[in-house]
Amino acid sequence: MTGSEGTSPGPVQVERRLGYTPPFDAAGVIGFLAARAVPGLEEVDTVALRYRRAVRLDGSAAAVATLDLAAGDGSRDVVLRVESLQPVPLDVLDMLTVQSRHLLDLDCDPVAIAAVVGADPVLAPLVQQTPGLRVPGAWDPFELAARAVLGQQVSVAAARTLLGRLAALCGPDLEAPPRPPGRSGPSGPSGPSGPDRRATDPDVPVTPRRLFPAASEVAGADLDRLGIPASRRRTLRAVAEAMADGTVRLERGTDPALASAQLQALPGIGPWTAAYVALRALGDGDSFLVGDVALARAAARRGLPDRWPALAAHAERWRPWRGYASLWLWSAPAA
């Protein structure tokens, strides 16, 4: 760890190295996050394998966190850097470390998962082609719940647009995005340069400049301008209110069955949405999205049953890692 942790005023950069068990499919994780990056909140460089986002520190303070998945020194580490206009307390850095590990699924055992999923001769080639697959998690439980709700029955690109609108409508703004010590260049909205240059050129502005709204901020917001059906607005508000008052809790360690029941008691939340939240927010690696059309199509391309419940019956052999098996199928190129 380098930098300042609450000992000096002014702009600081704090660094930590996050270990993991290899193999690690860094390109797959980055590609997944890039496709879902919220404008203004996240910036993903698929070439440099780098992820950046605006993050909350403590109270009203905010910063920019960078996850470098290709440190290049063979140390089997991801590097977390936090760029802040004020000191970063150690307990806050600990919190950001936990959030980073959840987002990148760094605590899974890829060898154990591959042994189970790869025992299926149909999936074995996919496991061999993409060793170290991770299921990207959630930086924040409510953010993931909002992603799941706004992603219902729309494309990934459309969901990304809606999330950008939600962040612009309710999310606090970073007044002046911090820059690492020793760098020059303006702060402010990004210019016309592409994502690769933004990630590597110190004279290009840092673009993550808006925080994702908290559950309480969405619960009290006027959501009419989101451009979504009234039923979807009711669902989003119900989830926000339930998470703001603690009726629904989606932290790691929460019992997936309990969380699923609590979510499905809310209007507009069905088994698919609850399972998706369990997979990514709770880190339930066995969560299985029964009825998912894209999963059924991916299974059919590999000669597996393309109809439910036949596919669900076949998936029993993937327990307790049906979520990972699903991602191997989803991410596999068409045969």
C-alpha positions in Angstrom: 0.0 0.0 0.0 1.3 3.4 -0.9 0.1 7.0 -0.6 -1.6 8.9 2.3 -4.2 7.5 4.6 -5.5 10.5 6.5 -2.2 12.0 7.4 -1.8 14.8 4.8 -4.2 17.4 3.3 -4.8 17.9 -0.4 -5.0 15.5 -3.3 -3.8 12.0 -2.6 -3.5 8.7 -4.2 -3.8 5.5 -2.1 -2.9 2.1 -3.5 -3.5 -1.4 -2.5 -2.7 -4.8 -4.1 -5.6 -7.3 -4.2 -4.5 -10.9 -4.4 -6.5 -13.8 -5.9 -6.2 -17.5 -6.8 -5.3 -18.0 -10.4 -6.3 -18.5 -13.1 -8.1 -15.2 -13.6 -10.0 -14.3 -16.8 -9.3 -10.5 -16.5 -10.4 -9.8 -20.1 -13.7 -11.5 -19.5 -14.5 -9.5 -16.4 -13.5 -6.2 -18.1 -15.6 -7.0 -21.2 -18.6 -7.8 -19.0 -18.2 -4.5 -17.1 -17.5 -2.5 -20.2 -20.8 -3.6 -21.9 -22.7 -2.4 -18.8 -20.7 0.7 -17.8 -22.9 3.6 -16.8 -22.0 6.9 -18.5 -20.5 9.5 -16.1 -20.2 6.9 -13.4 -17.8 4.3 -14.9 -15.1 4.2 -17.5 -13.7 0.9 -18.7 -10.6 0.4 -20.9 -10.7 -3.0 -22.5 -7.2 -2.8 -23.9 -5.4 -1.7 -20.7 -7.8 -3.9 -18.6 -8.6 -1.0 -16.4 -11.9 0.0 -14.6 -12.6 3.4 -13.1 -15.6 4.7 -11.2 -16.7 7.4 -8.9 -17.0 6.1 -5.3 -18.3 7.3 -2.0 -15.9 7.7 0.8 -17.5 8.8 4.1 -20.4 11.2 4.5 -20.5 13.6 1.6 -16.9 12.9 0.4 -16.2 11.1 -2.8 -13.3 10.0 -5.0 -12.3 8.1 -8.1 -11.3 4.4 -7.8 -9.3 2.6 -10.4 -8.9 -1.1 -10.7 -5.9 -2.1 -12.8 -6.3 -5.8 -13.7 -3.0 -5.9 -15.6 -0.3 -4.7 -13.3 2.2 -6.4 -15.5 4.6 -7.6 -12.8 3.5 -11.2 -12.5 2.4 -10.8 -8.9 -1.1 -12.2 -9.4 -2.5 -9.0 -8.0 -5.1 -6.5 -9.0 -4.1 -2.9 -8.1 -6.6 -0.7 -6.5 -5.9 3.1 -6.6 -8.1 5.7 -4.9 -7.6 9.3 -6.1 -9.1 11.8 -3.7 -9.1 15.5 -3.0 -8.9 14.7 0.7 -7.2 12.1 2.9 -8.7 8.5 2.8 -9.1 7.0 6.2 -7.9 3.4 6.6 -11.4 2.0 7.4 -12.8 3.6 4.2 -9.9 2.1 2.2 -10.8 -1.3 3.8 -14.4 -0.8 2.6 -13.3 0.0 -0.9 -11.1 -3.0 -0.9 -14.0 -5.3 0.0 -16.2 -3.7 -2.7 -13.5 -4.1 -5.3 -13.1 -7.8 -4.4 -16.8 -8.3 -4.7 -17.0 -6.6 -8.1 -14.2 -8.7 -9.6 -15.1 -11.9 -7.8 -11.6 -12.2 -6.5 -12.4 -14.5 -3.6 -13.8 -17.4 -5.6 -11.9 -20.7 -6.1 -11.6 -21.1 -9.9 -10.0 -24.5 -9.7 -12.8 -26.0 -7.6 -15.4 -24.4 -9.8 -13.8 -25.6 -13.0 -13.5 -29.2 -11.6 -17.3 -29.4 -11.2 -18.5 -27.5 -14.3 -15.8 -29.0 -16.5 -16.9 -32.5 -15.5 -19.9 -32.0 -17.9 -18.5 -33.0 -21.3 -20.6 -30.4 -23.0 -19.1 -27.5 -21.0 -15.6 -28.9 -20.6 -14.4 -27.2 -23.8 -15.7 -23.9 -22.7 -14.0 -24.2 -19.3 -10.7 -25.1 -21.1 -11.1 -22.2 -23.5 -11.8 -19.6 -20.7 -10.0 -20.7 -17.5 -10.5 -18.6 -14.4 -13.9 -17.3 -15.4 -15.4 -14.9 -12.8 -19.0 -13.8 -12.2 -18.7 -10.0 -11.8 -20.4 -8.9 -8.6 -21.7 -5.6 -7.4 -20.0 -2.5 -6.2 -23.1 -1.7 -4.2 -26.1 -3.9 -3.5 -28.7 -1.2 -4.3 -26.9 -0.3 -7.5 -27.1 -3.9 -8.6 -30.8 -4.1 -7.7 -31.5 -1.0 -9.8 -29.5 -2.6 -12.6 -31.6 -5.7 -12.4 -34.9 -3.8 -12.4 -34.0 -1.4 -15.2 -32.6 -4.4 -17.2 -35.9 -6.2 -17.2 -37.1 -7.0 -20.7 -34.6 -4.6 -22.4 -31.2 -5.0 -24.0 -28.0 -4.4 -22.1 -27.4 -1.2 -24.1 -30.9 0.1 -23.3 -30.4 -0.7 -19.6 -27.1 1.1 -19.6 -28.9 4.2 -21.0 -31.6 4.0 -18.3 -29.0 3.7 -15.5 -27.2 6.8 -16.9 -30.5 8.7 -16.7 -31.1 7.5 -13.2 -27.6 8.6 -12.1 -28.0 12.0 -13.7 -31.4 12.4 -12.1 -30.6 11.3 -8.6 -26.8 10.8 -8.2 -24.6 13.4 -6.5 -22.0 15.0 -8.7 -18.2 15.1 -8.1 -17.6 18.8 -8.3 -14.0 18.4 -9.5 -12.8 14.9 -10.2 -9.4 14.3 -8.5 -6.2 13.7 -10.4 -3.3 11.6 -9.2 -0.4 13.5 -7.6 2.1 14.7 -10.2 -0.3 14.8 -13.1 -1.3 18.0 -14.9 -4.3 18.7 -17.0 -7.8 20.0 -16.6 -10.6 18.4 -14.7 -14.0 18.4 -16.2 -16.2 16.7 -18.8 -14.3 14.4 -21.2 -13.5 15.6 -24.7 -13.6 13.7 -27.9 -10.7 11.3 -27.1 -11.4 7.6 -27.0 -11.5 5.3 -23.9 -7.9 4.0 -24.4 -6.4 7.5 -24.4 -8.5 8.6 -21.5 -7.0 5.7 -19.5 -3.4 6.3 -20.3 -2.9 10.0 -21.2 -2.4 12.2 -18.0 -3.5 15.3 -19.9 -6.9 13.9 -20.7 -9.6 14.7 -18.1 -10.8 12.0 -15.6 -14.4 11.3 -16.7 -16.1 9.4 -13.8 -17.7 12.4 -12.1 -21.1 11.2 -10.8 -22.0 8.9 -8.0 -24.7 6.3 -8.3 -27.6 7.3 -6.1 -28.3 5.6 -2.8 -31.6 3.8 -2.2 -32.8 6.8 -0.1 -32.1 9.2 -2.9 -34.1 7.2 -5.4 -36.9 6.5 -3.0 -37.5 10.3 -2.7 -37.0 11.2 -6.4 -39.4 12.1 -9.2 -38.9 9.1 -11.5 -41.3 10.3 -14.2 -38.4 11.5 -16.4 -36.7 8.2 -16.6 -38.8 7.2 -19.7 -39.9 3.8 -18.3 -43.4 2.4 -17.8 -45.3 3.3 -14.7 -45.1 -0.3 -13.5 -41.3 -0.3 -13.8 -41.2 3.0 -11.8 -43.3 1.5 -9.1 -40.9 -1.5 -8.9 -37.8 0.7 -8.8 -39.3 2.9 -6.1 -40.5 -0.1 -4.1 -37.0 -1.7 -4.1 -35.4 1.7 -3.2 -37.8 2.2 -0.3 -37.4 -1.4 1.0 -33.6 -1.2 0.9 -33.6 2.3 2.4 -35.6 1.2 5.4 -33.9 -2.1 5.8 -36.9 -4.3 4.8 -34.7 -5.9 2.1 -31.0 -6.5 2.7 -28.7 -7.6 0.0 -25.2 -7.6 1.6 -22.9 -10.5 1.1 -23.6 -13.2 3.7 -27.4 -12.7 3.4 -29.3 -15.9 3.0 -30.2 -16.1 -0.8 -33.5 -17.8 -0.1 -34.5 -15.1 2.4 -33.4 -12.3 0.1 -35.3 -13.9 -2.8 -38.5 -14.1 -0.8 -38.2 -10.5 0.3 -37.6 -9.3 -3.2 -40.4 -11.2 -4.7 -42.8 -9.8 -2.1 -42.3 -6.4 -3.9 -44.3 -5.5 -7.0 -42.7 -6.4 -10.3 -40.0 -8.6 -8.9 -40.1 -12.2 -10.2 -37.9 -15.2 -9.9 -35.5 -14.1 -12.7 -34.8 -10.7 -11.2 -34.4 -12.2 -7.7 -32.0 -14.9 -9.1 -29.9 -12.3 -10.9 -29.6 -10.2 -7.8 -28.6 -13.2 -5.8 -25.9 -14.1 -8.4 -24.2 -10.8 -8.5 -25.1 -8.9 -5.3 -25.0 -11.8 -2.9 -22.3 -13.7 -4.7 -24.5 -16.9 -4.8 -22.5 -18.9 -7.3 -25.3 -21.5 -7.6 -28.0 -19.0 -8.5 -29.7 -20.2 -11.7 -31.8 -17.9 -14.0 -34.6 -20.4 -14.8 -36.5 -19.2 -17.9 -33.7 -17.0 -19.2 -34.1 -16.9 -23.0 -30.5 -16.0 -23.8 -29.3 -18.9 -21.6 -31.6 -21.4 -23.3 -30.4 -20.2 -26.7 -26.7 -20.5 -25.6 -27.4 -24.0 -24.3 -29.1 -25.0 -27.6 -26.0 -23.9 -29.5 -24.0 -26.5 -27.5 -26.5 -29.3 -28.0 -28.1 -29.0 -24.5 -31.9 -28.9 -24.0 -33.3 -25.5 -25.0 -36.5 -25.9 -23.1 -37.4 -25.6 -19.5 -37.5 -27.7 -17.3 -35.3 -30.0 -19.3 -32.4 -27.6 -19.2 -32.9 -27.1 -15.4 -32.7 -30.8 -14.9 -29.4 -31.0 -16.9 -28.0 -28.1 -14.9 -28.3 -30.2 -11.6 -24.9 -31.6 -12.5 -23.4 -28.1 -12.2 -24.3 -27.6 -8.6 -23.1 -25.7 -6.6 -21.8 -23.6 -9.4 -24.8 -23.2 -11.8 -24.3 -19.4 -12.0 -20.7 -19.9 -13.2 -21.8 -22.6 -15.7 -24.4 -20.1 -17.0 -21.8 -17.4 -17.6 -19.6 -19.9 -19.4 -22.5 -20.6 -21.8 -23.5 -16.9 -22.1 -20.0 -15.7 -22.9 -19.1 -18.5 -25.3 -19.0 -17.5 -29.0 -21.5 -19.0 -31.3 -20.3 -22.4 -32.6 
